[in-house]
């Protein structure tokens, strides 16, 4: 999706329900931990997992595959400090299934 095409999030939560990695870039674990009032070690223990390459951290998922920070009202618990990967939706995502389920993209 080009940057000049308007996109208005409908707060449906579809993007947060797609199973898969939400990789954390450098400094994001620290920012999220501080936002939650946790030290970075407690945050990583409780809310992250190692990616398949065993080098990077990803946010954990709920049992249904949703992001650990997706709340019942479809809002993000860490909205002010959400990872760049999340901030880049939909322009940086190339997930056909998601594009079919997001009402703002259909």
Backbone as a chain_set.jsonl record, in Angstrom:
{"seq": "XXXXXXXXXXXXXXXXXXXXXXXXXXXXXXXXXXXXXXXXXXXXXXXXXXXXXXXXXXXXXXXXXXXXXXXXXXXXXXXXXXXXXXXXXXXXXXXXXXXXXXXXXX", "coords": {"N": [[0.846, -1.168, 0.0], [0.779, 2.07, -0.994], [2.197, 5.055, 0.517], [0.637, 7.317, 0.11], [-2.026, 6.624, -0.068], [-5.051, 6.947, 1.576], [-5.672, 5.77, 4.89], [-7.684, 4.716, 7.43], [-7.802, 3.567, 10.554], [-10.043, 1.153, 11.8], [-10.226, 0.08, 14.256], [-10.644, -2.674, 14.577], [-9.109, -4.788, 15.362], [-8.103, -6.839, 13.818], [-5.478, -6.924, 12.746], [-4.015, -7.426, 15.016], [-4.697, -9.931, 15.673], [-3.58, -11.757, 14.03], [-1.658, -14.578, 13.94], [1.829, -14.85, 14.623], [5.184, -13.488, 14.5], [5.871, -10.527, 16.348], [8.27, -8.715, 16.062], [10.71, -7.197, 18.107], [12.384, -4.181, 17.866], [15.609, -2.658, 18.404], [15.768, -1.195, 21.561], [13.024, -1.133, 21.934], [11.973, -3.025, 23.764], [12.849, -1.989, 26.182], [11.491, 0.473, 26.207], [8.792, -0.33, 26.242], [8.75, -1.816, 28.603], [9.31, 0.203, 30.493], [7.029, 1.798, 30.129], [5.095, 0.063, 31.102], [5.847, -0.013, 33.702], [7.74, -1.815, 34.559], [10.852, -3.583, 35.135], [13.249, -4.242, 32.563], [13.956, -6.923, 32.461], [11.922, -8.303, 33.84], [9.801, -7.65, 32.139], [10.619, -8.898, 29.686], [10.639, -11.567, 30.461], [7.952, -12.042, 31.081], [6.398, -11.144, 28.871], [7.539, -11.698, 26.355], [9.019, -13.736, 23.74], [11.546, -15.836, 22.299], [12.512, -15.466, 18.894], [12.5, -17.625, 15.967], [15.166, -17.652, 15.133], [16.537, -17.46, 17.437], [17.754, -15.182, 18.347], [16.422, -12.779, 18.361], [13.788, -10.894, 20.007], [10.292, -11.396, 20.373], [6.956, -10.214, 20.768], [4.836, -11.972, 22.98], [2.122, -14.289, 22.381], [-1.422, -14.566, 22.886], [-3.379, -17.449, 23.871], [-5.062, -17.868, 21.686], [-3.66, -16.895, 19.55], [-3.635, -14.169, 19.265], [-2.141, -10.932, 19.807], [-0.413, -10.405, 22.841], [-0.967, -7.995, 24.026], [-3.4, -7.115, 23.067], [-6.459, -5.883, 23.914], [-9.766, -6.665, 25.261], [-11.546, -4.779, 24.145], [-10.528, -4.274, 21.675], [-8.408, -2.494, 21.679], [-5.0, -1.402, 21.994], [-2.936, -2.239, 24.583], [-0.453, -1.116, 24.94], [-0.331, 1.104, 23.317], [0.886, 3.84, 23.114], [3.585, 3.175, 22.963], [3.89, 1.172, 21.123], [5.402, -1.405, 19.09], [7.541, -0.703, 16.208], [6.938, -2.387, 14.075], [4.197, -2.801, 14.391], [3.304, -0.172, 14.19], [3.75, 0.247, 11.529], [1.667, -0.869, 10.111], [-0.906, -0.466, 7.723], [0.865, -0.252, 5.674], [3.468, -1.325, 5.563], [3.113, -4.001, 5.733], [2.769, -7.153, 4.229], [0.708, -9.086, 4.064], [-1.513, -11.095, 2.704], [-3.831, -12.422, 3.753], [-4.517, -10.867, 5.969], [-5.097, -8.442, 4.748], [-7.478, -9.128, 3.623], [-9.162, -9.405, 5.781], [-9.199, -7.05, 7.227], [-11.306, -4.368, 7.749], [-10.788, -1.758, 6.941], [-9.227, -2.026, 4.768], [-10.57, -3.447, 2.885]], "CA": [[0.0, 0.0, 0.0], [1.586, 3.291, -1.025], [1.998, 5.977, 1.63], [-0.313, 8.389, -0.176], [-3.397, 6.125, -0.025], [-5.578, 7.147, 2.931], [-6.023, 4.612, 5.694], [-8.216, 5.079, 8.742], [-7.995, 2.355, 11.354], [-11.394, 0.96, 12.301], [-10.082, -0.538, 15.582], [-11.269, -3.996, 14.536], [-8.204, -5.733, 16.001], [-7.7, -7.908, 12.9], [-4.021, -6.982, 12.624], [-3.474, -7.927, 16.281], [-5.134, -11.311, 15.837], [-2.852, -12.609, 13.094], [-0.537, -15.226, 14.616], [3.153, -14.626, 14.042], [6.091, -12.669, 15.293], [5.936, -9.071, 16.415], [9.669, -8.57, 16.45], [11.055, -5.957, 18.792], [13.61, -3.528, 17.428], [16.472, -2.197, 19.478], [15.22, -0.179, 22.446], [11.583, -1.24, 22.14], [11.696, -3.751, 25.007], [13.072, -1.05, 27.273], [10.422, 1.472, 26.188], [7.545, -0.973, 26.675], [8.919, -2.13, 30.024], [9.161, 1.455, 31.257], [5.624, 2.184, 30.033], [4.343, -0.844, 31.973], [6.351, 0.098, 35.066], [8.511, -3.021, 34.852], [12.218, -3.563, 34.636], [13.292, -4.915, 31.265], [14.043, -8.372, 32.653], [10.566, -8.776, 34.165], [9.02, -7.527, 30.913], [10.969, -9.932, 28.705], [10.227, -12.862, 31.008], [6.498, -12.173, 31.091], [5.69, -10.746, 27.657], [8.239, -11.952, 25.093], [9.555, -15.055, 23.417], [12.607, -15.771, 21.288], [12.122, -15.831, 17.544], [13.085, -18.889, 15.525], [16.62, -17.549, 15.003], [17.016, -17.45, 18.814], [18.522, -13.962, 18.565], [15.53, -11.636, 18.502], [12.61, -11.043, 20.851], [8.981, -11.127, 19.808], [5.9, -10.186, 21.77], [4.133, -13.248, 23.14], [0.748, -14.34, 21.894], [-2.42, -15.207, 23.726], [-3.62, -18.815, 23.416], [-5.742, -17.858, 20.389], [-2.769, -16.328, 18.55], [-3.67, -12.707, 19.314], [-1.067, -10.268, 20.539], [-0.584, -10.401, 24.29], [-1.422, -6.68, 24.46], [-4.717, -6.787, 22.526], [-7.463, -5.885, 24.975], [-11.092, -7.093, 24.788], [-12.221, -3.74, 23.355], [-9.718, -4.127, 20.456], [-7.384, -1.474, 21.808], [-3.663, -1.886, 22.335], [-2.553, -1.843, 25.943], [0.801, -0.371, 24.896], [-0.47, 1.982, 22.147], [1.868, 4.928, 22.983], [4.945, 2.662, 22.749], [3.806, -0.073, 20.365], [6.575, -1.615, 18.228], [7.545, -0.169, 14.848], [6.242, -3.323, 13.206], [2.764, -2.499, 14.521], [3.091, 1.175, 13.671], [3.852, 0.206, 10.077], [0.488, -1.438, 9.47], [-0.835, -1.585, 6.78], [1.76, 0.067, 4.561], [4.68, -2.151, 5.53], [2.744, -5.41, 5.867], [2.423, -7.802, 2.967], [-0.01, -10.281, 4.467], [-2.784, -11.117, 1.963], [-4.948, -12.819, 4.612], [-4.886, -9.721, 6.783], [-5.722, -7.451, 3.868], [-8.841, -9.59, 3.357], [-9.963, -9.354, 7.006], [-9.208, -5.688, 7.78], [-12.359, -3.608, 7.078], [-10.266, -0.52, 6.37], [-8.506, -2.365, 3.544], [-11.415, -4.191, 1.94]], "C": [[0.89, 1.23, 0.0], [1.23, 4.234, 0.124], [0.934, 7.031, 1.372], [-1.773, 7.926, -0.213], [-3.91, 6.271, 1.403], [-5.928, 5.823, 3.614], [-6.502, 5.122, 7.035], [-8.529, 3.795, 9.491], [-9.412, 2.318, 11.908], [-11.407, 0.343, 13.701], [-10.781, -1.899, 15.653], [-10.414, -5.048, 15.23], [-7.716, -6.837, 15.092], [-6.177, -8.036, 12.821], [-3.371, -7.568, 13.877], [-3.866, -9.379, 16.543], [-4.419, -12.274, 14.896], [-1.682, -13.244, 13.834], [0.776, -14.946, 13.886], [3.961, -13.695, 14.919], [5.764, -11.186, 15.211], [7.319, -8.801, 16.979], [9.92, -7.203, 17.069], [12.388, -5.432, 18.28], [14.399, -3.064, 18.646], [15.796, -1.067, 20.251], [13.731, -0.31, 22.725], [11.225, -1.995, 23.416], [11.836, -2.816, 26.201], [11.934, -0.018, 27.364], [9.104, 0.88, 26.688], [7.611, -1.298, 28.16], [8.707, -0.891, 30.879], [7.701, 1.901, 31.262], [4.763, 1.356, 30.984], [4.789, -0.777, 33.431], [7.119, -1.13, 35.513], [9.974, -2.805, 34.502], [12.249, -4.437, 33.392], [13.35, -6.436, 31.408], [12.682, -8.974, 32.983], [9.678, -8.713, 32.928], [9.331, -8.669, 29.94], [10.546, -11.32, 29.188], [8.721, -13.087, 30.845], [5.836, -12.008, 29.724], [6.396, -11.038, 26.336], [8.65, -13.411, 24.956], [10.686, -14.857, 22.418], [12.042, -16.136, 19.927], [12.87, -17.097, 17.132], [14.601, -18.825, 15.397], [17.323, -17.497, 16.356], [17.917, -16.257, 19.128], [17.635, -12.773, 18.889], [14.37, -11.951, 19.436], [11.361, -10.701, 20.057], [8.0, -11.02, 20.958], [5.228, -11.546, 21.813], [2.729, -13.132, 22.564], [-0.149, -14.926, 22.969], [-2.653, -16.61, 23.156], [-4.263, -18.876, 22.041], [-4.897, -17.251, 19.274], [-2.746, -14.812, 18.516], [-2.47, -12.17, 20.082], [-1.405, -10.231, 22.023], [-1.146, -9.068, 24.796], [-2.742, -6.237, 23.825], [-5.735, -6.939, 23.643], [-8.831, -6.258, 24.406], [-11.83, -6.056, 23.941], [-11.467, -3.399, 22.068], [-8.717, -2.983, 20.512], [-6.07, -2.125, 22.232], [-3.278, -1.344, 23.703], [-1.305, -0.965, 25.951], [0.822, 0.618, 23.724], [0.599, 3.078, 22.059], [3.286, 4.452, 22.674], [4.934, 1.372, 21.923], [4.977, -0.179, 19.391], [6.414, -1.01, 16.834], [6.817, -1.089, 13.879], [4.738, -3.044, 13.231], [2.437, -1.125, 13.945], [3.071, 1.199, 12.147], [2.657, -0.391, 9.364], [-0.36, -0.322, 8.898], [0.225, -1.397, 5.714], [2.984, -0.829, 4.469], [4.386, -3.641, 5.635], [2.348, -5.95, 4.51], [1.738, -9.13, 3.253], [-1.37, -10.302, 3.773], [-3.985, -11.47, 2.837], [-5.443, -11.644, 5.443], [-5.592, -8.672, 5.936], [-7.177, -7.84, 3.554], [-9.727, -9.442, 4.596], [-10.068, -7.964, 7.615], [-10.262, -4.861, 7.049], [-11.867, -2.302, 6.448], [-9.542, -0.767, 5.051], [-9.369, -3.059, 2.507], [-12.327, -3.269, 1.157]], "O": [[1.687, 1.407, 0.922], [0.111, 4.215, 0.636], [0.381, 7.588, 2.32], [-2.67, 8.753, -0.374], [-3.283, 5.777, 2.34], [-6.416, 4.887, 2.98], [-5.798, 5.879, 7.704], [-9.415, 3.034, 9.102], [-9.92, 3.316, 12.418], [-12.474, 0.11, 14.267], [-11.421, -2.233, 16.651], [-10.927, -6.088, 15.643], [-6.974, -7.708, 15.546], [-5.651, -9.148, 12.828], [-2.287, -8.146, 13.799], [-3.42, -9.982, 17.518], [-4.638, -13.483, 14.966], [-0.799, -12.531, 14.312], [0.8, -14.822, 12.662], [3.487, -13.188, 15.936], [5.427, -10.663, 14.149], [7.513, -8.677, 18.188], [9.401, -6.188, 16.605], [13.389, -6.148, 18.264], [13.902, -3.08, 19.772], [15.311, -0.103, 19.659], [13.218, 0.325, 23.647], [10.258, -1.633, 24.087], [11.023, -2.857, 27.125], [11.476, 0.319, 28.456], [8.388, 1.514, 27.464], [6.645, -1.084, 28.892], [7.996, -0.941, 31.883], [7.192, 2.337, 32.294], [3.825, 1.869, 31.595], [4.184, -1.409, 34.297], [7.151, -1.453, 36.7], [10.305, -1.954, 33.676], [11.371, -5.277, 33.195], [12.837, -7.155, 30.55], [12.328, -10.034, 32.466], [8.886, -9.625, 32.691], [8.422, -9.325, 29.433], [10.135, -12.155, 28.382], [8.279, -14.187, 30.513], [4.827, -12.655, 29.443], [5.888, -10.654, 25.283], [8.629, -14.191, 25.908], [10.767, -13.816, 21.766], [11.19, -17.018, 19.819], [13.751, -17.577, 17.846], [15.266, -19.851, 15.54], [18.553, -17.489, 16.423], [18.734, -16.305, 20.047], [18.047, -11.862, 19.608], [14.012, -13.112, 19.636], [11.375, -9.831, 19.186], [8.18, -11.652, 21.999], [5.071, -12.197, 20.779], [2.226, -12.041, 22.299], [0.295, -15.675, 23.839], [-2.169, -16.92, 22.067], [-4.04, -19.833, 21.3], [-5.383, -17.108, 18.152], [-1.925, -14.223, 17.814], [-1.869, -12.869, 20.897], [-2.562, -10.044, 22.4], [-1.736, -9.016, 25.875], [-3.164, -5.098, 24.023], [-5.854, -8.007, 24.244], [-9.037, -6.176, 23.195], [-12.655, -6.421, 23.105], [-11.726, -2.37, 21.444], [-8.227, -2.55, 19.47], [-6.042, -3.24, 22.754], [-3.298, -0.136, 23.937], [-1.118, -0.16, 26.863], [1.891, 0.929, 23.2], [1.187, 3.235, 20.988], [4.105, 5.228, 22.18], [5.865, 0.571, 22.012], [5.488, 0.837, 18.92], [5.299, -0.829, 16.346], [6.149, -0.617, 12.959], [4.089, -3.055, 12.186], [1.41, -0.946, 13.29], [2.446, 2.072, 11.544], [2.627, -0.42, 8.134], [-0.518, 0.705, 9.558], [0.462, -2.307, 4.92], [3.485, -1.063, 3.37], [5.308, -4.457, 5.628], [1.668, -5.277, 3.736], [2.145, -10.172, 2.74], [-2.289, -9.604, 4.202], [-5.052, -10.877, 2.68], [-6.648, -11.451, 5.6], [-6.58, -8.081, 6.372], [-8.003, -6.977, 3.255], [-10.948, -9.362, 4.458], [-10.947, -7.724, 8.442], [-10.14, -4.662, 5.84], [-12.487, -1.802, 5.509], [-9.274, 0.172, 4.302], [-8.942, -3.241, 1.367], [-13.102, -3.732, 0.32]]}, "num_chains": 1, "name": "protein.A"}
